[in-house]
Amino acid sequence: MSSRYSIFSLIRNGLSYHEHWERAWKSPEPKREYDVVIVGGGGHGLATAYYLAKLHGVRNIAVIDKGWIGGGNTARNTTIVRSNYLWDESAQLYEKAMQLWEGLSQELNYNVMFSQRGVMNLAHTLQEVRDTHRRVNANRMNGVDAEFITPAQIQEIEPLINLDTRYPVLGASIQRRAGVARHDAVAWGFARGADQMGVDIIQNCAVTGIRRENGAVTGVDTVKGFIKARKVAVVAAGNSSVLAEMAGVRLPLESHPLQALVSEPVKPCINSVIMSNAVHAYISQSDKGDLVIGAGIDQYTGYGQRGSFQSIEHTLQAIVEMFPALSRVRMNRQWGGIVDVSPDACPIISKTDIQGLYFNCGWGTGGFKATPGSGWVFAHTIANDAPHPLNAPYSIDRFYTGHLIDEHGAAAVAH
Ligand SMILES: Cc1cc2nc3c(=O)[nH]c(=O)nc-3n(C[C@H](O)[C@H](O)[C@H](O)COP(=O)(O)OP(=O)(O)OC[C@H]3O[C@@H](n4cnc5c(N)ncnc54)[C@H](O)[C@@H]3O)c2cc1C
């Protein structure tokens, strides 16, 4: 078991030139059999393993990833964390995640750099103002903090913003408890915590098949051979449909590229996270000074982790319109992830018709903020073979019954 990180361990390791830190997690060879195999070592898969081990006493678990942990959308996203969704089902799920975020660094003994600097959604038309008021009221009724602020208040928080864009800014919603976190630290923190409870984290091991017998799952084929499992939980984001096909399941998902960019580091100039659906881009500033920028998905479907130049150009036009002072800042890097978009812009956290096979997917452009909550409810679902009340509405059955939870208003550019 690794020692806890503390000021004392820092001093002790400092005295030995930082050469004796224990590995944060081991890299074992896979065992022949596990109680639960989790396919996908992103934040959601690792959080699921952590809560399964910690809260449900299941210890014989493997998390299997085809690459390195956190190398999927977890380390490719723009790290916006908020819980101000419109519908009751979403507000409750994302607010559970928010409450877990608020204690996560302490829980994991790992600094996930959760910074509650506030997230603003700008309203540029009278209809957007009405929609924003509606969402603020709905949020408050669900116990989620939300305020409507005026253009003068926006300017006070963000002195650099241009309120007189193509569509003048008429106000904004702000969730002050919302903010950003360090994405890969979230994967590493959950991995370390899970490893300490005996979870095997197996990297560079693609799952190539899901075996079934008499309507029940029996294990997974991997590039390192067959691994037997009583339960298989798939948390593979943009690759979920590929994994589903291996088990003969069809998911109502489309996989699209979603891009992000960061600039060269500059002095602190953006204080919160600012999102605009109408001008169509969002921006925040990382602790090391990079401007972190994103917008909407590329419209075509595909599995290449990159996107088209057209989206980059459109995104930067929108940013320069909102922040003309940034027009000469140079962009350092651009990349893409593959997001799994469902018809109602909401996740699927569900059992399937195959005994012992579970899916957690469909988070589309906005699943990072849900990471701890998603793992928490998915662990409950796997351990009890039944959903927690928070994720019961997110069953795959809703696409048969028609009980969709339409959060398109919270998606679009609003991650
Ligand atoms: C550019 C961009 C910006 C985003 N911005 C935000 C944001 O600001 N806020 C927000 O809340 N969300 C955001 N998101 C969405 C968010 O990143 C995802 O919803 C979330 O990270 C999904 O986490 P995950 O653990 O499910 O998936 P991932 O981190 O993608 O993990 C899935 C893992 O499955 C593995 N895998 C796939 N196939 C196989 C296989 N056959 N065998 C074994 N392993 C396999 C992959 O290697 C991967 O590591 C953004 C996404 C992108 C791409």
The ligand as a Tripos MOL2 file, in Angstrom:
@<TRIPOS>MOLECULE
LIG
   53    58     1     0     0
SMALL
NO_CHARGES

@<TRIPOS>ATOM
      1 C1        -12.3490   18.5480  -26.7250 C.3       1 LIG1
      2 C2        -13.2660   18.0930  -25.6350 C.ar      1 LIG1
      3 C3        -13.7120   19.0080  -24.6950 C.ar      1 LIG1
      4 C4        -14.5640   18.5970  -23.6690 C.ar      1 LIG1
      5 N1        -14.8790   19.5030  -22.7040 N.ar      1 LIG1
      6 C5        -15.6070   19.1110  -21.6310 C.ar      1 LIG1
      7 C6        -15.8340   20.0150  -20.5690 C.ar      1 LIG1
      8 O1        -15.3390   21.1470  -20.5770 O.2       1 LIG1
      9 N2        -16.5770   19.5940  -19.5230 N.ar      1 LIG1
     10 C7        -17.1260   18.3510  -19.4850 C.ar      1 LIG1
     11 O2        -17.8480   18.0550  -18.5380 O.2       1 LIG1
     12 N3        -16.8800   17.4440  -20.4610 N.ar      1 LIG1
     13 C8        -16.1390   17.7880  -21.5400 C.ar      1 LIG1
     14 N4        -15.8720   16.8950  -22.5400 N.ar      1 LIG1
     15 C9        -16.4460   15.5400  -22.4670 C.3       1 LIG1
     16 C10       -15.6370   14.6540  -21.5320 C.3       1 LIG1
     17 O3        -14.2730   14.7070  -21.8770 O.3       1 LIG1
     18 C11       -16.1130   13.2050  -21.5770 C.3       1 LIG1
     19 O4        -17.5200   13.1370  -21.4780 O.3       1 LIG1
     20 C12       -15.5130   12.3920  -20.4350 C.3       1 LIG1
     21 O5        -14.1480   12.6900  -20.2660 O.3       1 LIG1
     22 C13       -15.7090   10.9360  -20.7100 C.3       1 LIG1
     23 O6        -14.9300   10.1960  -19.7840 O.3       1 LIG1
     24 P1        -14.7900    8.6520  -19.9320 P.3       1 LIG1
     25 O7        -13.9710    8.1720  -18.8260 O.co2     1 LIG1
     26 O8        -16.1640    8.0690  -20.1280 O.co2     1 LIG1
     27 O9        -14.1020    8.4760  -21.3610 O.3       1 LIG1
     28 P2        -12.5400    8.4140  -21.8320 P.3       1 LIG1
     29 O10       -11.6740    9.2720  -20.9880 O.co2     1 LIG1
     30 O11       -12.5520    8.6580  -23.2930 O.co2     1 LIG1
     31 O12       -12.1880    6.9200  -21.4980 O.3       1 LIG1
     32 C14       -12.6080    5.8380  -22.3150 C.3       1 LIG1
     33 C15       -11.4370    4.8970  -22.4260 C.3       1 LIG1
     34 O13       -11.8650    3.7220  -23.0990 O.3       1 LIG1
     35 C16       -10.7320    3.1960  -23.7440 C.3       1 LIG1
     36 N5        -11.1550    2.2440  -24.7730 N.ar      1 LIG1
     37 C17       -11.8580    2.4800  -25.8910 C.ar      1 LIG1
     38 N6        -11.9980    1.3250  -26.5920 N.ar      1 LIG1
     39 C18       -11.3800    0.3640  -25.8820 C.ar      1 LIG1
     40 C19       -11.1740   -1.0350  -26.0900 C.ar      1 LIG1
     41 N7        -11.6220   -1.6810  -27.1740 N.pl3     1 LIG1
     42 N8        -10.4830   -1.7340  -25.1470 N.ar      1 LIG1
     43 C20       -10.0060   -1.1260  -24.0290 C.ar      1 LIG1
     44 N9        -10.1640    0.2110  -23.8080 N.ar      1 LIG1
     45 C21       -10.8400    0.9220  -24.7110 C.ar      1 LIG1
     46 C22       -10.0460    4.4350  -24.3280 C.3       1 LIG1
     47 O14        -8.6700    4.1970  -24.6030 O.3       1 LIG1
     48 C23       -10.2720    5.4650  -23.2350 C.3       1 LIG1
     49 O15        -9.1390    5.6500  -22.3940 O.3       1 LIG1
     50 C24       -15.0290   17.2520  -23.5980 C.ar      1 LIG1
     51 C25       -14.5850   16.3290  -24.5450 C.ar      1 LIG1
     52 C26       -13.6980   16.7260  -25.5500 C.ar      1 LIG1
     53 C27       -13.2230   15.7250  -26.5470 C.3       1 LIG1
@<TRIPOS>BOND
     1     1     2 1
     2     2     3 ar
     3     2    52 ar
     4     3     4 ar
     5     4     5 ar
     6     4    50 ar
     7     5     6 ar
     8     6     7 ar
     9     6    13 1
    10     7     8 2
    11     7     9 ar
    12     9    10 ar
    13    10    11 2
    14    10    12 ar
    15    12    13 ar
    16    13    14 ar
    17    14    15 1
    18    14    50 ar
    19    15    16 1
    20    16    17 1
    21    16    18 1
    22    18    19 1
    23    18    20 1
    24    20    21 1
    25    20    22 1
    26    22    23 1
    27    23    24 1
    28    24    25 2
    29    24    26 1
    30    24    27 1
    31    27    28 1
    32    28    29 2
    33    28    30 1
    34    28    31 1
    35    31    32 1
    36    32    33 1
    37    33    34 1
    38    33    48 1
    39    34    35 1
    40    35    36 1
    41    35    46 1
    42    36    37 ar
    43    36    45 ar
    44    37    38 ar
    45    38    39 ar
    46    39    40 ar
    47    39    45 ar
    48    40    41 1
    49    40    42 ar
    50    42    43 ar
    51    43    44 ar
    52    44    45 ar
    53    46    47 1
    54    46    48 1
    55    48    49 1
    56    50    51 ar
    57    51    52 ar
    58    52    53 1
@<TRIPOS>SUBSTRUCTURE
     1 LIG1         1 GROUP 0 **** ****
